[in-house]
């Protein structure tokens, strides 16, 4: 595939970045709402869109204006991704605490059970 120049390539690439930005914003919304199922469902489409963009963008040279827009979109995507990661980190910490509490309760129950038999 040869290099593509000009507005048609610009529009295609920018449309793809805008779609990825929209996915990242929706994922950000679901992460804020702690809707983990929808977040995971959307993540599959997001990753597919990113992979498709990487394949298409490989041989494309954008105009200066389109490249500036692309950089702006990448900035928006990075902000949304960072917040999603923060929400996921908080969720992971919460689940880790719950698991530690459950293990502690299990050990306490086992200790009482052992004492009851003695």
C-alpha positions as CSV (number, residue, x, y, z in Angstrom):
1,X,0.0,0.0,0.0
2,X,1.5,3.4,-1.0
3,X,1.4,6.7,0.9
4,X,-1.9,8.6,1.0
5,X,-1.9,12.3,0.9
6,X,-4.6,14.9,1.3
7,X,-8.0,15.4,2.8
8,X,-9.5,11.9,2.2
9,X,-6.8,10.3,4.3
10,X,-7.0,13.1,6.8
11,X,-10.7,12.7,7.2
12,X,-10.6,8.9,7.5
13,X,-7.8,9.0,10.1
14,X,-9.4,11.8,12.1
15,X,-12.8,10.1,12.0
16,X,-11.1,7.0,13.5
17,X,-9.4,9.0,16.2
18,X,-12.7,10.7,17.0
19,X,-14.4,7.3,17.3
20,X,-11.6,6.1,19.7
21,X,-12.0,9.4,21.7
22,X,-15.8,8.7,21.9
23,X,-15.1,5.1,23.1
24,X,-12.6,6.4,25.7
25,X,-15.2,8.9,27.0
26,X,-17.9,6.2,27.2
27,X,-15.4,4.0,29.1
28,X,-14.6,6.9,31.4
29,X,-18.4,7.4,32.1
30,X,-18.8,3.6,32.8
31,X,-15.7,3.6,35.1
32,X,-17.1,6.6,37.0
33,X,-20.4,4.8,37.4
34,X,-18.6,1.6,38.4
35,X,-20.4,-0.2,35.6
36,X,-17.7,-2.7,35.1
37,X,-19.6,-5.0,32.8
38,X,-20.3,-2.3,30.3
39,X,-16.8,-1.0,30.6
40,X,-15.4,-4.4,29.7
41,X,-17.9,-4.8,26.8
42,X,-16.8,-1.5,25.4
43,X,-13.1,-2.2,25.9
44,X,-13.2,-4.9,23.2
45,X,-14.6,-2.4,20.6
46,X,-12.0,0.1,21.8
47,X,-9.1,-2.2,21.4
48,X,-10.3,-3.3,17.9
49,X,-10.7,0.3,16.8
50,X,-7.1,1.0,18.0
51,X,-5.7,-2.0,16.2
52,X,-7.6,-1.0,13.0
53,X,-6.3,2.6,13.3
54,X,-2.7,1.4,13.6
55,X,-3.1,-0.7,10.5
56,X,-4.6,2.1,8.4
57,X,-2.5,4.9,9.7
58,X,0.8,3.1,8.9
59,X,1.1,4.5,5.4
60,X,-0.7,7.8,5.8
61,X,0.9,11.2,6.1
62,X,-1.5,13.8,7.5
63,X,-1.5,17.5,6.6
64,X,-0.3,19.9,9.3
65,X,-3.8,20.9,10.3
66,X,-5.0,17.2,10.5
67,X,-1.9,16.3,12.5
68,X,-2.6,19.1,15.0
69,X,-6.2,17.8,15.4
70,X,-4.9,14.3,15.8
71,X,-2.6,15.5,18.6
72,X,-5.6,17.2,20.3
73,X,-7.6,14.0,20.1
74,X,-4.8,11.9,21.5
75,X,-4.6,14.3,24.4
76,X,-8.3,13.9,25.1
77,X,-8.0,10.1,24.8
78,X,-5.1,10.0,27.2
79,X,-7.0,12.1,29.8
80,X,-10.0,9.7,29.6
81,X,-7.8,6.6,29.8
82,X,-6.0,8.0,32.8
83,X,-9.2,8.4,34.7
84,X,-10.4,4.9,33.7
85,X,-7.1,3.5,35.1
86,X,-7.6,5.5,38.3
87,X,-11.1,4.1,38.7
88,X,-9.9,0.6,38.0
89,X,-7.0,1.0,40.5
90,X,-9.5,2.1,43.1
91,X,-11.7,-0.9,42.3
92,X,-8.8,-3.3,42.5
93,X,-7.8,-1.9,45.9
94,X,-11.4,-2.3,47.1
95,X,-11.5,-5.9,45.9
96,X,-8.2,-6.6,47.5
97,X,-9.4,-5.2,50.8
98,X,-12.5,-7.3,50.6
99,X,-10.6,-10.5,49.9
100,X,-8.2,-9.8,52.8
101,X,-11.2,-9.2,55.1
102,X,-12.8,-12.4,53.9
103,X,-9.6,-14.4,54.5
104,X,-9.3,-12.8,58.0
105,X,-12.9,-13.8,58.8
106,X,-12.3,-17.3,57.5
107,X,-9.2,-17.7,59.7
108,X,-11.1,-16.4,62.8
109,X,-14.0,-18.8,62.1
110,X,-11.6,-21.7,61.7
111,X,-9.9,-20.8,65.0
112,X,-13.2,-20.7,66.8
113,X,-14.2,-24.0,65.2
114,X,-10.9,-25.6,66.3
115,X,-11.3,-24.3,69.8
116,X,-14.8,-25.7,70.0
117,X,-13.6,-29.2,69.2
118,X,-10.8,-29.1,71.8
